[in-house]
Amino acid sequence: MIYHISGSDCTCKTSLCSKLKNNLKLNVVHFDKPKNMEDGKQQYFNFLNNLKESVICDRFHDGEYIYAPLYRGYTADYLLEFEKELRKYPYLFVNTVSDIKIVIDRAISRGEDF
């Protein structure tokens, strides 16, 4: 089973992942920012190819769709093929949300520039 925890910054994704980790006794995986499209492909497909047990993903491929063209200079079209492979696995997507004031307060307290 893949537990995919996603959402905007400062909406308690990592806190939720920690609680799930403790309650379900599973590992948490956080994906690195790919250096380029090939690195992204390798990270995501290697993850599926080496998946042997249930895991919690603190962010996952959905962020790559957004950030690759905005900040990394490439499209993440390769993820269409990745998602076809992902359908072969039991999968739960959880999207975290929070009140905008709380998000802003958390970001400011972390010193994030948004």
CNS distance restraints for C-alpha pairs under 8 A (distance, minus, plus):
assign (resid   1 and name CA) (resid  53 and name CA) 7.16 0.50 0.50
assign (resid   1 and name CA) (resid  54 and name CA) 4.47 0.50 0.50
assign (resid   1 and name CA) (resid  55 and name CA) 6.51 0.50 0.50
assign (resid   1 and name CA) (resid  89 and name CA) 6.54 0.50 0.50
assign (resid   1 and name CA) (resid  90 and name CA) 4.67 0.50 0.50
assign (resid   1 and name CA) (resid  91 and name CA) 5.55 0.50 0.50
assign (resid   1 and name CA) (resid  92 and name CA) 7.57 0.50 0.50
assign (resid   2 and name CA) (resid  54 and name CA) 5.73 0.50 0.50
assign (resid   2 and name CA) (resid  55 and name CA) 5.27 0.50 0.50
assign (resid   2 and name CA) (resid  56 and name CA) 6.01 0.50 0.50
assign (resid   2 and name CA) (resid  57 and name CA) 7.13 0.50 0.50
assign (resid   2 and name CA) (resid  89 and name CA) 7.24 0.50 0.50
assign (resid   2 and name CA) (resid  90 and name CA) 6.24 0.50 0.50
assign (resid   2 and name CA) (resid  91 and name CA) 4.74 0.50 0.50
assign (resid   2 and name CA) (resid  92 and name CA) 6.22 0.50 0.50
assign (resid   3 and name CA) (resid  54 and name CA) 7.81 0.50 0.50
assign (resid   3 and name CA) (resid  55 and name CA) 6.25 0.50 0.50
assign (resid   3 and name CA) (resid  56 and name CA) 4.63 0.50 0.50
assign (resid   3 and name CA) (resid  57 and name CA) 5.97 0.50 0.50
assign (resid   3 and name CA) (resid  91 and name CA) 6.06 0.50 0.50
assign (resid   3 and name CA) (resid  92 and name CA) 4.95 0.50 0.50
assign (resid   3 and name CA) (resid  93 and name CA) 6.19 0.50 0.50
assign (resid   3 and name CA) (resid  94 and name CA) 7.56 0.50 0.50
assign (resid   4 and name CA) (resid  56 and name CA) 6.13 0.50 0.50
assign (resid   4 and name CA) (resid  57 and name CA) 4.87 0.50 0.50
assign (resid   4 and name CA) (resid  58 and name CA) 6.71 0.50 0.50
assign (resid   4 and name CA) (resid  59 and name CA) 6.66 0.50 0.50
assign (resid   4 and name CA) (resid  60 and name CA) 6.63 0.50 0.50
assign (resid   4 and name CA) (resid  91 and name CA) 7.35 0.50 0.50
assign (resid   4 and name CA) (resid  92 and name CA) 5.96 0.50 0.50
assign (resid   4 and name CA) (resid  93 and name CA) 4.71 0.50 0.50
assign (resid   4 and name CA) (resid  94 and name CA) 6.03 0.50 0.50
assign (resid   5 and name CA) (resid  13 and name CA) 6.26 0.50 0.50
assign (resid   5 and name CA) (resid  17 and name CA) 7.18 0.50 0.50
assign (resid   5 and name CA) (resid  56 and name CA) 7.31 0.50 0.50
assign (resid   5 and name CA) (resid  57 and name CA) 5.92 0.50 0.50
assign (resid   5 and name CA) (resid  58 and name CA) 5.33 0.50 0.50
assign (resid   5 and name CA) (resid  59 and name CA) 5.61 0.50 0.50
assign (resid   5 and name CA) (resid  60 and name CA) 7.59 0.50 0.50
assign (resid   5 and name CA) (resid  93 and name CA) 6.18 0.50 0.50
assign (resid   5 and name CA) (resid  94 and name CA) 4.92 0.50 0.50
assign (resid   5 and name CA) (resid  95 and name CA) 6.06 0.50 0.50
assign (resid   5 and name CA) (resid  96 and name CA) 7.32 0.50 0.50
assign (resid   6 and name CA) (resid  13 and name CA) 6.45 0.50 0.50
assign (resid   6 and name CA) (resid  58 and name CA) 6.70 0.50 0.50
assign (resid   6 and name CA) (resid  59 and name CA) 4.88 0.50 0.50
assign (resid   6 and name CA) (resid  60 and name CA) 7.09 0.50 0.50
assign (resid   6 and name CA) (resid  62 and name CA) 7.97 0.50 0.50
assign (resid   6 and name CA) (resid  93 and name CA) 7.55 0.50 0.50
assign (resid   6 and name CA) (resid  94 and name CA) 6.16 0.50 0.50
assign (resid   6 and name CA) (resid  95 and name CA) 4.85 0.50 0.50
assign (resid   6 and name CA) (resid  96 and name CA) 6.14 0.50 0.50
assign (resid   7 and name CA) (resid  11 and name CA) 6.60 0.50 0.50
assign (resid   7 and name CA) (resid  13 and name CA) 6.89 0.50 0.50
assign (resid   7 and name CA) (resid  59 and name CA) 7.65 0.50 0.50
assign (resid   7 and name CA) (resid  95 and name CA) 5.06 0.50 0.50
assign (resid   7 and name CA) (resid  96 and name CA) 4.80 0.50 0.50
assign (resid   7 and name CA) (resid  97 and name CA) 6.36 0.50 0.50
assign (resid   8 and name CA) (resid  96 and name CA) 7.28 0.50 0.50
assign (resid   8 and name CA) (resid  97 and name CA) 7.06 0.50 0.50
assign (resid   9 and name CA) (resid 103 and name CA) 7.38 0.50 0.50
assign (resid   9 and name CA) (resid 107 and name CA) 7.91 0.50 0.50
assign (resid  10 and name CA) (resid  98 and name CA) 7.95 0.50 0.50
assign (resid  10 and name CA) (resid 103 and name CA) 5.21 0.50 0.50
assign (resid  10 and name CA) (resid 104 and name CA) 7.94 0.50 0.50
assign (resid  10 and name CA) (resid 106 and name CA) 6.02 0.50 0.50
assign (resid  10 and name CA) (resid 107 and name CA) 6.37 0.50 0.50
assign (resid  11 and name CA) (resid  96 and name CA) 5.83 0.50 0.50
assign (resid  11 and name CA) (resid  97 and name CA) 5.47 0.50 0.50
assign (resid  11 and name CA) (resid  98 and name CA) 5.35 0.50 0.50
assign (resid  11 and name CA) (resid 103 and name CA) 6.45 0.50 0.50
assign (resid  12 and name CA) (resid  16 and name CA) 6.11 0.50 0.50
assign (resid  12 and name CA) (resid  96 and name CA) 7.03 0.50 0.50
assign (resid  13 and name CA) (resid  17 and name CA) 6.15 0.50 0.50
assign (resid  13 and name CA) (resid  58 and name CA) 6.66 0.50 0.50
assign (resid  13 and name CA) (resid  59 and name CA) 7.88 0.50 0.50
assign (resid  13 and name CA) (resid  96 and name CA) 6.44 0.50 0.50
assign (resid  14 and name CA) (resid  18 and name CA) 6.16 0.50 0.50
assign (resid  14 and name CA) (resid  58 and name CA) 6.36 0.50 0.50
assign (resid  15 and name CA) (resid  19 and name CA) 6.39 0.50 0.50
assign (resid  16 and name CA) (resid  20 and name CA) 6.17 0.50 0.50
assign (resid  17 and name CA) (resid  21 and name CA) 5.95 0.50 0.50
assign (resid  17 and name CA) (resid  28 and name CA) 6.88 0.50 0.50
assign (resid  17 and name CA) (resid  56 and name CA) 6.77 0.50 0.50
assign (resid  17 and name CA) (resid  57 and name CA) 7.81 0.50 0.50
assign (resid  17 and name CA) (resid  58 and name CA) 6.43 0.50 0.50
assign (resid  18 and name CA) (resid  22 and name CA) 6.26 0.50 0.50
assign (resid  18 and name CA) (resid  28 and name CA) 7.85 0.50 0.50
assign (resid  19 and name CA) (resid  23 and name CA) 6.12 0.50 0.50
assign (resid  20 and name CA) (resid  24 and name CA) 5.58 0.50 0.50
assign (resid  20 and name CA) (resid  25 and name CA) 7.54 0.50 0.50
assign (resid  20 and name CA) (resid  26 and name CA) 7.57 0.50 0.50
assign (resid  20 and name CA) (resid  56 and name CA) 7.82 0.50 0.50
assign (resid  21 and name CA) (resid  25 and name CA) 5.13 0.50 0.50
assign (resid  21 and name CA) (resid  26 and name CA) 4.93 0.50 0.50
assign (resid  21 and name CA) (resid  27 and name CA) 6.21 0.50 0.50
assign (resid  21 and name CA) (resid  28 and name CA) 6.69 0.50 0.50
assign (resid  21 and name CA) (resid  56 and name CA) 7.38 0.50 0.50
assign (resid  22 and name CA) (resid  26 and name CA) 7.35 0.50 0.50
assign (resid  26 and name CA) (resid  54 and name CA) 6.73 0.50 0.50
assign (resid  26 and name CA) (resid  55 and name CA) 5.75 0.50 0.50
assign (resid  26 and name CA) (resid  56 and name CA) 6.80 0.50 0.50
assign (resid  27 and name CA) (resid  54 and name CA) 7.90 0.50 0.50
assign (resid  27 and name CA) (resid  55 and name CA) 5.45 0.50 0.50
assign (resid  27 and name CA) (resid  56 and name CA) 6.18 0.50 0.50
assign (resid  28 and name CA) (resid  55 and name CA) 6.07 0.50 0.50
assign (resid  28 and name CA) (resid  56 and name CA) 4.65 0.50 0.50
assign (resid  28 and name CA) (resid  57 and name CA) 5.75 0.50 0.50
assign (resid  28 and name CA) (resid  58 and name CA) 6.60 0.50 0.50
assign (resid  29 and name CA) (resid  55 and name CA) 7.14 0.50 0.50
assign (resid  29 and name CA) (resid  56 and name CA) 6.13 0.50 0.50
assign (resid  29 and name CA) (resid  57 and name CA) 4.88 0.50 0.50
assign (resid  29 and name CA) (resid  58 and name CA) 5.99 0.50 0.50
assign (resid  30 and name CA) (resid  57 and name CA) 5.98 0.50 0.50
assign (resid  30 and name CA) (resid  58 and name CA) 4.98 0.50 0.50
assign (resid  30 and name CA) (resid  59 and name CA) 6.36 0.50 0.50
assign (resid  30 and name CA) (resid  60 and name CA) 7.44 0.50 0.50
assign (resid  31 and name CA) (resid  43 and name CA) 7.77 0.50 0.50
assign (resid  31 and name CA) (resid  57 and name CA) 7.85 0.50 0.50
assign (resid  31 and name CA) (resid  58 and name CA) 7.51 0.50 0.50
assign (resid  31 and name CA) (resid  59 and name CA) 6.92 0.50 0.50
assign (resid  31 and name CA) (resid  60 and name CA) 6.43 0.50 0.50
assign (resid  33 and name CA) (resid  40 and name CA) 7.85 0.50 0.50
assign (resid  34 and name CA) (resid  39 and name CA) 5.37 0.50 0.50
assign (resid  34 and name CA) (resid  40 and name CA) 4.81 0.50 0.50
assign (resid  34 and name CA) (resid  43 and name CA) 7.73 0.50 0.50
assign (resid  35 and name CA) (resid  39 and name CA) 5.88 0.50 0.50
assign (resid  35 and name CA) (resid  40 and name CA) 7.27 0.50 0.50
assign (resid  35 and name CA) (resid  72 and name CA) 7.72 0.50 0.50
assign (resid  36 and name CA) (resid  40 and name CA) 6.31 0.50 0.50
assign (resid  36 and name CA) (resid  72 and name CA) 6.98 0.50 0.50
assign (resid  36 and name CA) (resid  74 and name CA) 7.57 0.50 0.50
assign (resid  37 and name CA) (resid  41 and name CA) 6.22 0.50 0.50
assign (resid  37 and name CA) (resid  74 and name CA) 6.68 0.50 0.50
assign (resid  37 and name CA) (resid  75 and name CA) 7.80 0.50 0.50
assign (resid  37 and name CA) (resid  76 and name CA) 7.10 0.50 0.50
assign (resid  38 and name CA) (resid  42 and name CA) 6.13 0.50 0.50
assign (resid  39 and name CA) (resid  43 and name CA) 6.13 0.50 0.50
assign (resid  40 and name CA) (resid  44 and name CA) 6.27 0.50 0.50
assign (resid  41 and name CA) (resid  45 and name CA) 5.94 0.50 0.50
assign (resid  41 and name CA) (resid  78 and name CA) 6.88 0.50 0.50
assign (resid  41 and name CA) (resid  79 and name CA) 7.78 0.50 0.50
assign (resid  42 and name CA) (resid  46 and name CA) 5.64 0.50 0.50
assign (resid  43 and name CA) (resid  47 and name CA) 6.10 0.50 0.50
assign (resid  44 and name CA) (resid  48 and name CA) 6.63 0.50 0.50
assign (resid  44 and name CA) (resid  61 and name CA) 7.44 0.50 0.50
assign (resid  44 and name CA) (resid  82 and name CA) 7.35 0.50 0.50
assign (resid  45 and name CA) (resid  49 and name CA) 6.12 0.50 0.50
assign (resid  45 and name CA) (resid  82 and name CA) 6.74 0.50 0.50
assign (resid  46 and name CA) (resid  50 and name CA) 5.96 0.50 0.50
assign (resid  47 and name CA) (resid  51 and name CA) 6.03 0.50 0.50
assign (resid  48 and name CA) (resid  85 and name CA) 7.96 0.50 0.50
assign (resid  48 and name CA) (resid  86 and name CA) 7.40 0.50 0.50
assign (resid  59 and name CA) (resid  63 and name CA) 6.97 0.50 0.50
assign (resid  60 and name CA) (resid  64 and name CA) 7.60 0.50 0.50
assign (resid  61 and name CA) (resid  65 and name CA) 6.86 0.50 0.50
assign (resid  61 and name CA) (resid  79 and name CA) 7.34 0.50 0.50
assign (resid  62 and name CA) (resid  66 and name CA) 6.94 0.50 0.50
assign (resid  63 and name CA) (resid  67 and name CA) 5.99 0.50 0.50
assign (resid  64 and name CA) (resid  68 and name CA) 5.36 0.50 0.50
assign (resid  64 and name CA) (resid  76 and name CA) 6.49 0.50 0.50
assign (resid  65 and name CA) (resid  69 and name CA) 7.42 0.50 0.50
assign (resid  65 and name CA) (resid  75 and name CA) 7.21 0.50 0.50
assign (resid  65 and name CA) (resid  76 and name CA) 5.38 0.50 0.50
assign (resid  65 and name CA) (resid  77 and name CA) 7.78 0.50 0.50
assign (resid  65 and name CA) (resid  79 and name CA) 7.70 0.50 0.50
assign (resid  66 and name CA) (resid  70 and name CA) 6.77 0.50 0.50
assign (resid  67 and name CA) (resid  71 and name CA) 5.50 0.50 0.50
assign (resid  67 and name CA) (resid  72 and name CA) 6.79 0.50 0.50
assign (resid  68 and name CA) (resid  72 and name CA) 4.69 0.50 0.50
assign (resid  68 and name CA) (resid  73 and name CA) 6.17 0.50 0.50
assign (resid  68 and name CA) (resid  74 and name CA) 5.52 0.50 0.50
assign (resid  68 and name CA) (resid  75 and name CA) 5.71 0.50 0.50
assign (resid  68 and name CA) (resid  76 and name CA) 6.16 0.50 0.50
assign (resid  69 and name CA) (resid  73 and name CA) 5.14 0.50 0.50
assign (resid  69 and name CA) (resid  74 and name CA) 4.92 0.50 0.50
assign (resid  69 and name CA) (resid  75 and name CA) 4.97 0.50 0.50
assign (resid  69 and name CA) (resid  76 and name CA) 7.34 0.50 0.50
assign (resid  77 and name CA) (resid  81 and name CA) 7.99 0.50 0.50
assign (resid  78 and name CA) (resid  82 and name CA) 6.60 0.50 0.50
assign (resid  79 and name CA) (resid  83 and name CA) 5.95 0.50 0.50
assign (resid  80 and name CA) (resid  84 and name CA) 6.57 0.50 0.50
assign (resid  81 and name CA) (resid  85 and name CA) 6.61 0.50 0.50
assign (resid  82 and name CA) (resid  86 and name CA) 6.13 0.50 0.50
assign (resid  83 and name CA) (resid  87 and name CA) 6.31 0.50 0.50
assign (resid  84 and name CA) (resid  88 and name CA) 7.57 0.50 0.50
assign (resid  85 and name CA) (resid  89 and name CA) 7.95 0.50 0.50
assign (resid  87 and name CA) (resid  91 and name CA) 7.67 0.50 0.50
assign (resid  98 and name CA) (resid 102 and name CA) 6.64 0.50 0.50
assign (resid  98 and name CA) (resid 103 and name CA) 6.46 0.50 0.50
assign (resid  99 and name CA) (resid 103 and name CA) 6.39 0.50 0.50
assign (resid 100 and name CA) (resid 104 and name CA) 6.14 0.50 0.50
assign (resid 101 and name CA) (resid 105 and name CA) 6.08 0.50 0.50
assign (resid 102 and name CA) (resid 106 and name CA) 6.07 0.50 0.50
assign (resid 103 and name CA) (resid 107 and name CA) 6.13 0.50 0.50
assign (resid 104 and name CA) (resid 108 and name CA) 6.11 0.50 0.50
assign (resid 105 and name CA) (resid 109 and name CA) 6.11 0.50 0.50
assign (resid 106 and name CA) (resid 110 and name CA) 6.20 0.50 0.50
assign (resid 107 and name CA) (resid 111 and name CA) 6.27 0.50 0.50
assign (resid 107 and name CA) (resid 112 and name CA) 5.21 0.50 0.50
assign (resid 107 and name CA) (resid 113 and name CA) 7.60 0.50 0.50
assign (resid 107 and name CA) (resid 114 and name CA) 7.76 0.50 0.50
assign (resid 108 and name CA) (resid 112 and name CA) 5.84 0.50 0.50
assign (resid 108 and name CA) (resid 113 and name CA) 7.64 0.50 0.50
